[in-house]
Amino acid sequence: MAEERQATTPSRRPGTTPHEADAAASRTADDAASHEADAAASRTADDAASYAADDARYVADAADDVRADIGSWPVGRLLSVAARLVERRFHDFLAAHHLSHAGLIALHHLTSGPLPQRELATACRVTDQTMSRTIEHLRRTGYIAKRSDARDRRRMLVELTDAGTAVLALAREKERDSGDLLGAVEDYDRFREDLIRLITIA
């Protein structure tokens, strides 16, 4: 009987109490469950992205078939495919001007005036390291410049150049007016407000 109890009793590290061993086992189980949940959520997101990408390719390769079928699509599918296609088309425009989505966001936040790198990173919701790479790319393309702060020479400021201002204006015009982006929307401002409302629903 003693041998049976010994076989069924969970082992614990020397020097730990039964309570500590139980707590450690509970944490391990919670960690495993959390990992499984994260993995499942990741698979779900990957599946959704895969379906949207497949739909986007379908639209690009079989436009006539899509026109005959698209009226039956649920709204969620329409939104995901539209987002994927608009993003791809806008990405092509940005790449042609040596820009990225991250770079465009940085340029947008510099329109109100020069900013230190850390403040720009905070505004863009990225790390200092990520922003450092974005700034270096924008500097090489001539869209931003760095200079010392007149009030504190030890601090560097990032500011738009004329080329950066021009490419930002062009990107905004492309997004709003181009027929293959949001120029296809009858009321751009209303559409934008509706998207913000959908995204910020509590």
N, C-alpha and C positions, 0 to 999 in steps of 0.2 A: 504493500500500500504506500509506504514511504517513497519507494522507487517510482510509483505511478504519479504521486504528487510532484515529485521532482521533475518528471518529464513534462508535465503540463504547466508548470510554473514558469512565466516569462523570465528569461535571464536578465540580469542587470549588472552594470559595471560595479566593480568593487568600490565600496565606500559610499554608494548611493542608497537612499532609503527606498522602500516600496513606493511611497508617494512620489518621490522624484522620478523613479523609473516609469510610473504610470503617466506622469505629466510629460515626460520625454516621448513616450510612445504616442500620446495624444497629439503632441505637436507634429510628430512624424506623419501621423495619419492625416492631420489637417493640411500639412504641406503637400502630401500626395494628392489629396482631394482638390486642393487649390490648383496644383499643376495640371491635373486632369481637366478641370473646368477651363483653365486658360487654353489648354491644347484644343479642347472642343470648340471654344469660341474662335480660336485662330482658324481651325478647319472650316467653321461656318463662314467666317469672313473671306477666307481664301476661295471657298466654293462660290460665294456671291460674286466676288471679283471675277472669277473664271467665267461664270455665266454671263456677266455683263460684257466681258471681253469677247466672248463667243458671239453675243448678240451684235456687238459693234462691228465685228468682222462680217457678220451676216448682212448687216445694213450696207456696208461698203461693197460687198461682193455681189449682192443680189437686190439692188435697189427696187427693181420692178416688183419682185416678189414681196418685198416688205410693204410696199404701198398697198398691195392687195390684202395683206394680212394684219397690218399694224393696228387697224381699228379694233381688233379683238384683244389686244395686249392690255393687261392690267396697268393701272397708273404707276405702281412701283417699278414695273419693268420699263415703262417709258422713261421714268426719271433716271434710273440707273444707266440705261443705254444712252440717253441724251447727255448725261454728265460725262460718260466715258468718251463719247464722240467729240463733244465740245472741248474737253481737256486735251484730247489727241490733236485736234486741229489747232488749238491755241499753243500747244507745245511746239508744233511745227513752226508756227510764226515766231515764237520766242527763240527757238534754236537758230533760225535764220538771222536773228539779230544778236546772237551770242549771249542770250539771256536764259535764266531759269525762273521757275515760279518763285523760288526763294529770293533770287535777286530782284525780281519785280516787286515783291513785298517790301524789301529793304528800300528800294527807290521810292516807293509810295510813302514810307514813314519819314523820308528825308525831305519831303516837299515843304514841310513847315519850318525847316531850317536845319543847320548842322547838329549832329548828335555825337556824343562819345560812343565808342563801340559797345560798351556794356549796356547803355541805355537803348541803343538800337537793337541789341540782342533781346532785351526784355520786351521791347515793343513788338518784335517779331516772334516772340515766344520760342526762342532757340537758345542754345548754350553759347557762351563766349567763343568756344572753339569752332562751332559751326559757323557763327557769324564771321569769325576771322577768315575762314575759307571763302565765304560769300563776298566779303569786302575785297579780298585779294583778287578774286575773279572780276568783280566790277571795276576795280582799279585798273587792271590790265586792259579791259575793254574800253576804258576812258569814260565810263559812266559816273564814277565818283572820284573824289580826290580826298587826301588826308592832309590836315594842317594842324599846327599847334593852336591851342586855345589862347586868345590874347590875354585872358584873365589868369590863366595858369599854364605856363609854357610846358609843364610836365605832362599835360593832358592833351591827347590827340583827338581831333574832331573829324568826323566823316561828313562830307557834303556833296550834293549833286553838282555835276558839271553841266554845261549847256547840252552836251551830247546825252547825258542822263535824263535831263528834263525833256528833251525832244523824243527819246525812245519811249519814255513813260507815257507821254501824250499820244504817241502813235499806238502803243499797246492798248490804251484806254479806248481810243477811237476804233481800233480793230475789234475789240471785244464788243463794243456797243453797236457798231454800225455794219460790221461785215455780215453778209448774207449767210455765210457758213458758220457763224458763231451766234451771238445774241441779237444780231440785226434781223434775224428771222422772227423775233418776238415782237408782237404788235405794240406792247406798252412795256418798254424796258424797265422804267422806274417801278411800275406796279409789279412786274415779274420779280424784280430784285427784292421788293418789300415782302412779297409772298414767300420767297425763299428764306429770308431772314426769319419770318414768322414761323415757318416750318422747323427751322433749325433750333430756334430758341424756345420752343414749347417746353414748359416745365414738366 
